[in-house]
Every structure is written in C-alpha cells, then in structure tokens.
C-alpha cells in the first residue's frame, strides 16, 4: 500500500477513536482536546510501526 493511503486510514481511525474515547470518558472535552488525542493516537501508531520494523531488521 502507498504510504499516503496508510496515513489516511490511520488518521480516520485515530479521529474516530479520539471522538469515541473522549465522548465516553470525558464528555465535556473541547474540540482542541479531541484533535490532540487524535494526533497522539496517530503518532503512537507510527511509533509502534517504527519499533516493529526495527526489531525485524
């Protein structure tokens, strides 16, 4: 898969999970907090991929 497609998929899932998690556990979260959590989740996905690829090499 193209890296752009992977980024788009991760961004969509990150945004979806960020909205879901904040609405369940912190319903009064602002839009900035939700966006921040989404960025954090996508960043963690890339960090996990980095460590997974590093271990395989």
mmCIF file of the C-alpha atoms, coordinates in Angstrom:
data_MODEL
# 
_entry.id   MODEL 
# 
loop_
_atom_site.group_PDB 
_atom_site.id 
_atom_site.type_symbol 
_atom_site.label_atom_id 
_atom_site.label_alt_id 
_atom_site.label_comp_id 
_atom_site.label_asym_id 
_atom_site.label_entity_id 
_atom_site.label_seq_id 
_atom_site.pdbx_PDB_ins_code 
_atom_site.Cartn_x 
_atom_site.Cartn_y 
_atom_site.Cartn_z 
_atom_site.occupancy 
_atom_site.B_iso_or_equiv 
_atom_site.pdbx_formal_charge 
_atom_site.auth_seq_id 
_atom_site.auth_comp_id 
_atom_site.auth_asym_id 
_atom_site.auth_atom_id 
_atom_site.pdbx_PDB_model_num 
ATOM 1  C CA . UNK A 1 1  ? 0.000   0.000  0.000  1.00 0.00 ? 1  UNK A CA 1 
ATOM 2  C CA . UNK A 1 2  ? 1.026   3.550  -0.637 1.00 0.00 ? 2  UNK A CA 1 
ATOM 3  C CA . UNK A 1 3  ? 2.219   5.497  2.431  1.00 0.00 ? 3  UNK A CA 1 
ATOM 4  C CA . UNK A 1 4  ? -0.399  8.164  1.779  1.00 0.00 ? 4  UNK A CA 1 
ATOM 5  C CA . UNK A 1 5  ? -3.216  5.599  1.966  1.00 0.00 ? 5  UNK A CA 1 
ATOM 6  C CA . UNK A 1 6  ? -1.804  4.233  5.210  1.00 0.00 ? 6  UNK A CA 1 
ATOM 7  C CA . UNK A 1 7  ? -1.678  7.742  6.668  1.00 0.00 ? 7  UNK A CA 1 
ATOM 8  C CA . UNK A 1 8  ? -5.271  8.451  5.617  1.00 0.00 ? 8  UNK A CA 1 
ATOM 9  C CA . UNK A 1 9  ? -6.506  5.199  7.150  1.00 0.00 ? 9  UNK A CA 1 
ATOM 10 C CA . UNK A 1 10 ? -4.635  5.889  10.397 1.00 0.00 ? 10 UNK A CA 1 
ATOM 11 C CA . UNK A 1 11 ? -5.908  9.464  10.520 1.00 0.00 ? 11 UNK A CA 1 
ATOM 12 C CA . UNK A 1 12 ? -9.520  8.374  10.025 1.00 0.00 ? 12 UNK A CA 1 
ATOM 13 C CA . UNK A 1 13 ? -9.293  5.656  12.657 1.00 0.00 ? 13 UNK A CA 1 
ATOM 14 C CA . UNK A 1 14 ? -7.398  7.983  15.008 1.00 0.00 ? 14 UNK A CA 1 
ATOM 15 C CA . UNK A 1 15 ? -10.071 10.652 14.681 1.00 0.00 ? 15 UNK A CA 1 
ATOM 16 C CA . UNK A 1 16 ? -12.854 8.126  15.161 1.00 0.00 ? 16 UNK A CA 1 
ATOM 17 C CA . UNK A 1 17 ? -11.313 6.579  18.259 1.00 0.00 ? 17 UNK A CA 1 
ATOM 18 C CA . UNK A 1 18 ? -10.449 10.006 19.676 1.00 0.00 ? 18 UNK A CA 1 
ATOM 19 C CA . UNK A 1 19 ? -14.069 11.130 19.398 1.00 0.00 ? 19 UNK A CA 1 
ATOM 20 C CA . UNK A 1 20 ? -15.347 7.840  20.811 1.00 0.00 ? 20 UNK A CA 1 
ATOM 21 C CA . UNK A 1 21 ? -12.971 7.791  23.777 1.00 0.00 ? 21 UNK A CA 1 
ATOM 22 C CA . UNK A 1 22 ? -13.464 11.427 24.717 1.00 0.00 ? 22 UNK A CA 1 
ATOM 23 C CA . UNK A 1 23 ? -17.243 11.235 24.451 1.00 0.00 ? 23 UNK A CA 1 
ATOM 24 C CA . UNK A 1 24 ? -17.341 8.147  26.672 1.00 0.00 ? 24 UNK A CA 1 
ATOM 25 C CA . UNK A 1 25 ? -14.828 9.164  29.354 1.00 0.00 ? 25 UNK A CA 1 
ATOM 26 C CA . UNK A 1 26 ? -14.779 12.974 29.141 1.00 0.00 ? 26 UNK A CA 1 
ATOM 27 C CA . UNK A 1 27 ? -17.976 14.264 27.502 1.00 0.00 ? 27 UNK A CA 1 
ATOM 28 C CA . UNK A 1 28 ? -17.136 17.940 28.038 1.00 0.00 ? 28 UNK A CA 1 
ATOM 29 C CA . UNK A 1 29 ? -13.866 17.779 26.112 1.00 0.00 ? 29 UNK A CA 1 
ATOM 30 C CA . UNK A 1 30 ? -13.217 20.628 23.733 1.00 0.00 ? 30 UNK A CA 1 
ATOM 31 C CA . UNK A 1 31 ? -12.509 20.228 20.037 1.00 0.00 ? 31 UNK A CA 1 
ATOM 32 C CA . UNK A 1 32 ? -8.829  21.019 20.609 1.00 0.00 ? 32 UNK A CA 1 
ATOM 33 C CA . UNK A 1 33 ? -8.516  18.179 23.111 1.00 0.00 ? 33 UNK A CA 1 
ATOM 34 C CA . UNK A 1 34 ? -10.153 15.727 20.725 1.00 0.00 ? 34 UNK A CA 1 
ATOM 35 C CA . UNK A 1 35 ? -7.836  16.789 17.898 1.00 0.00 ? 35 UNK A CA 1 
ATOM 36 C CA . UNK A 1 36 ? -4.842  16.491 20.227 1.00 0.00 ? 36 UNK A CA 1 
ATOM 37 C CA . UNK A 1 37 ? -5.837  12.974 21.208 1.00 0.00 ? 37 UNK A CA 1 
ATOM 38 C CA . UNK A 1 38 ? -6.280  12.043 17.556 1.00 0.00 ? 38 UNK A CA 1 
ATOM 39 C CA . UNK A 1 39 ? -2.800  13.330 16.714 1.00 0.00 ? 39 UNK A CA 1 
ATOM 40 C CA . UNK A 1 40 ? -1.406  11.427 19.687 1.00 0.00 ? 40 UNK A CA 1 
ATOM 41 C CA . UNK A 1 41 ? -3.058  8.190  18.560 1.00 0.00 ? 41 UNK A CA 1 
ATOM 42 C CA . UNK A 1 42 ? -1.747  8.503  15.003 1.00 0.00 ? 42 UNK A CA 1 
ATOM 43 C CA . UNK A 1 43 ? 1.708   9.323  16.343 1.00 0.00 ? 43 UNK A CA 1 
ATOM 44 C CA . UNK A 1 44 ? 1.639   6.260  18.567 1.00 0.00 ? 44 UNK A CA 1 
ATOM 45 C CA . UNK A 1 45 ? 0.693   4.108  15.571 1.00 0.00 ? 45 UNK A CA 1 
ATOM 46 C CA . UNK A 1 46 ? 3.762   5.362  13.703 1.00 0.00 ? 46 UNK A CA 1 
ATOM 47 C CA . UNK A 1 47 ? 5.943   4.845  16.783 1.00 0.00 ? 47 UNK A CA 1 
ATOM 48 C CA . UNK A 1 48 ? 4.716   1.265  17.131 1.00 0.00 ? 48 UNK A CA 1 
ATOM 49 C CA . UNK A 1 49 ? 5.421   0.647  13.442 1.00 0.00 ? 49 UNK A CA 1 
ATOM 50 C CA . UNK A 1 50 ? 8.938   2.036  13.864 1.00 0.00 ? 50 UNK A CA 1 
ATOM 51 C CA . UNK A 1 51 ? 9.718   -0.294 16.772 1.00 0.00 ? 51 UNK A CA 1 
ATOM 52 C CA . UNK A 1 52 ? 8.160   -3.269 14.986 1.00 0.00 ? 52 UNK A CA 1 
ATOM 53 C CA . UNK A 1 53 ? 10.261  -2.657 11.855 1.00 0.00 ? 53 UNK A CA 1 
ATOM 54 C CA . UNK A 1 54 ? 13.383  -2.047 13.922 1.00 0.00 ? 54 UNK A CA 1 
ATOM 55 C CA . UNK A 1 55 ? 13.011  -5.375 15.661 1.00 0.00 ? 55 UNK A CA 1 
ATOM 56 C CA . UNK A 1 56 ? 12.525  -7.248 12.357 1.00 0.00 ? 56 UNK A CA 1 
ATOM 57 C CA . UNK A 1 57 ? 15.725  -5.859 10.797 1.00 0.00 ? 57 UNK A CA 1 
# 
